Amino acid sequence: MPGEPLSNDDQDEGRATDRDAAERAQRGSSDPPRPSQTDTIDAPRAISGTLRSASASPAPSAPTSGPGAVVGGTLGRYEIMEEVGHGGMATVYRARDPRLERDVALKVIHRHLRENQEIATRFRHEARAVAKLKHPAIVEIYDVPDLEDGERYLVAEFVDGPSLRKYMTQLRADLGGEHAGLFPPEIAAALVLQILSALARAHEEGIIHRDVKPENILVAGLAEGRSSEPGRTPPRTKLTDFGIAKILDAQGMTSTGQILGSPAHMSPEQIEGGEVTAKVDVFAVGVLFYELVTGSLPFDGKNPAQVIRRVLEGQFTPVDRLVPQVGGRWAEIVASMLDHEEGHRPSLPECEEAIVDELAAMGIDDPEAELESFLRDPVGVARGWGARLKPILRERGLSARAAGDVVGGSHDLNRALAYDPSDVALLRAASSIAARERRARSLRRLLPFIAAGTVVMAGTFVGVRYAQKGPTPIASASTSGSAPLGPGVPGADDTAPLVASGSSSVPAVSVSSTAPKINVTGPVGAPDAGGKRIVRITSATWAFKITIDGTALDLMNPAMELGFGKHTVEIVGRNNCCELATQSFDLSAGEGPLLLEMKPKYRPATVNLREKHDGARLTVKDATGKVLAEGLPPLVIPMVESSRAAVVTASYSLESHPVTLAPGNISILDFK
């Protein structure tokens, strides 16, 4: 692997534990326990397109590095000091460069790979490419032998520190559940900025990483995995493992039917074998960001098959619903990076800009210094983070509310309340802005009807003036016989009530339905001799996928030209929020598009305890103090809107937890 470093925890990671196995299952790994950090780096998962289980996979061949790589011996001018790990592609040693008097990482390719001339050529090519990437957050390549040499190895920077995966595992243990999530959002954002900066440098050279994940990020400058000693290099992250997929492709490992990489961190187009662009790295960093702030993956499952399916479905629980302290603004940034559609994802510079702007709004102008402080004392920084940010969030939330930014103000006040649920003033402010948002939403629903009433009045006035002047004779549409008559056309059923649609008053088409209800409206007039008409879906912001007669519509412009007759529309809700909406309708002639409005049937929200307490009762109240549900967990709360702020208490605890209830979502809480 070009750019593979060593860390002083590689040998420790060789001892697989039950916790490691559980974490591998959560990440969707189908591999057997790995002996070292480098095994993750060297051997991205190759998962069959038939989604076979781990037991169906062949056992990995034993690594062999050849007689030239022996502890206590030399390879080239490098003195091999110790083996620190091995994986599916190479064995990694800590070695000494006597010429420059420094420790280096020596990575020796296994014999069965180095005998393949194409792999040797690719390895050298990728090593040269990565060697150009001079960046503080990229592991540096120092040397690579000539093709004529018998050994295939590279010499890289030795990184004295744990992998980010190991650091996160230790951090979880250190925090002991006393802090929501893992990294405070702004600290996670500072770390993400370092990785984005490294990727930006790689993208300048046309190099796409393809497998960004905590295992491929090292935390440099930490002694014994966590603390930083005086005089040492300030702790920071370093990205490694560039180009591994391109190298292993020489073995046919990325041929049709296989997936190379870690499924939980891969973009949909990468899994489906589509074109690999810079946006796959954006998606992977979005997964990283999500895991840093929540401690869990957006797309997880019991096996790789489940993980892949969930990535392809594109449905995940927003980070602020899992950890309210993250807040809606960060949740929107993370969600944009995880967008299922590559074209809708922001570019890497756009991600950097959004993160820097939000950090600045939180009073953080030096993200690297903040990250360094956290890496030196994670528990202390995490404990004081809420007290530090609460006044900033409250001030910005109130300012946003005063400026009419209801959504932004709600995000800030709810996040501040999540840090301190006992603050009555904050609760009132959050409740007030939530009520204002509901009123604004109701007004938006009424505006079309108000506009329609205005149009009706104007139409009546024009009609009276027209009648006074006398009508101009026209041919009756009913005599054409070219198409059936639409509602409102002379000769059709004119008994349908008038409803509003855009800027005109139109008759509603009565459609028999089961839940959810569908309204079909649209301007009507003379029959369309072409036998077709455009159908447009309205008010479907809750939709993840819309199909008519099995054909998917563009969510940005959900419209389709259809022939007259019977059709069926189906809408799948976002993030498991709603029941599948299915409805049939008859399309007849008319002037202009036919507008279909489908109402969501929201699934209930659920509140549960992470650990069972016999006889424990939960009480869920909204921001006004109204009891929404009470009883033994799991507690089910009916939902009639896309989200609702609430506070949960437990009968055995003095604590209270703010939650954002969401349809189809389960909130898992810990009470002391």
HELIX and SHEET records of a PDB file:
HELIX    1   1 ASP A   10  GLU A   13  1                                   4    
HELIX    2   2 ASP A   18  GLN A   26  1                                   9    
HELIX    3   3 GLN A   37  ASP A   42  1                                   6    
HELIX    4   4 ALA A   54  ALA A   56  5                                   3    
HELIX    5   5 ARG A  111  ARG A  114  1                                   4    
HELIX    6   6 GLN A  117  ALA A  131  1                                  15    
HELIX    7   7 LEU A  164  LEU A  175  1                                  12    
HELIX    8   8 PRO A  185  GLU A  204  1                                  20    
HELIX    9   9 PRO A  214  ASN A  216  5                                   3    
HELIX   10  10 ILE A  244  LEU A  248  1                                   5    
HELIX   11  11 ASP A  249  GLN A  251  5                                   3    
HELIX   12  12 PRO A  263  HIS A  265  5                                   3    
HELIX   13  13 PRO A  268  ILE A  271  1                                   4    
HELIX   14  14 ALA A  278  THR A  294  1                                  17    
HELIX   15  15 PRO A  304  GLU A  313  1                                  10    
HELIX   16  16 VAL A  319  LEU A  322  1                                   4    
HELIX   17  17 PRO A  324  VAL A  326  5                                   3    
HELIX   18  18 GLY A  328  MET A  337  1                                  10    
HELIX   19  19 GLU A  342  HIS A  344  5                                   3    
HELIX   20  20 LEU A  348  ALA A  361  1                                  14    
HELIX   21  21 PRO A  367  ARG A  376  1                                  10    
HELIX   22  22 PRO A  378  ALA A  402  1                                  25    
HELIX   23  23 VAL A  406  TYR A  419  1                                  14    
HELIX   24  24 VAL A  424  LYS A  469  1                                  46    
HELIX   25  25 ALA A  477  THR A  479  5                                   3    
HELIX   26  26 ARG A  574  ASN A  576  5                                   3    
SHEET    1   A 2 ALA A  46  SER A  48  0                                        
SHEET    2   A 2 GLN A 258  LEU A 260 -1                                        
SHEET    1   B 6 THR A  74  LEU A  75  0                                        
SHEET    2   B 6 TYR A  78  HIS A  86 -1                                        
SHEET    3   B 6 ALA A  90  ASP A  97 -1                                        
SHEET    4   B 6 ARG A 102  ILE A 109 -1                                        
SHEET    5   B 6 TYR A 153  GLU A 157 -1                                        
SHEET    6   B 6 ILE A 141  ASP A 143 -1                                        
SHEET    1   C 2 ILE A 217  ALA A 220  0                                        
SHEET    2   C 2 ARG A 236  LEU A 239 -1                                        
SHEET    1   D 2 LEU A 498  SER A 501  0                                        
SHEET    2   D 2 SER A 504  PRO A 507 -1                                        
SHEET    1   E 4 ILE A 518  THR A 521  0                                        
SHEET    2   E 4 LEU A 594  MET A 598 -1                                        
SHEET    3   E 4 LYS A 532  THR A 538  1                                        
SHEET    4   E 4 ALA A 559  GLY A 563 -1                                        
SHEET    1   F 4 THR A 551  ALA A 552  0                                        
SHEET    2   F 4 ALA A 543  ILE A 548 -1                                        
SHEET    3   F 4 GLY A 565  GLY A 573 -1                                        
SHEET    4   F 4 ALA A 581  LEU A 587 -1                                        
SHEET    1   G 3 LEU A 635  ILE A 637  0                                        
SHEET    2   G 3 ALA A 605  LEU A 609 -1                                        
SHEET    3   G 3 ILE A 666  LEU A 669  1                                        
SHEET    1   H 4 VAL A 627  GLY A 631  0                                        
SHEET    2   H 4 LEU A 618  ASP A 622 -1                                        
SHEET    3   H 4 ARG A 644  ALA A 650 -1                                        
SHEET    4   H 4 SER A 656  LEU A 661 -1                                        
END                                                                             
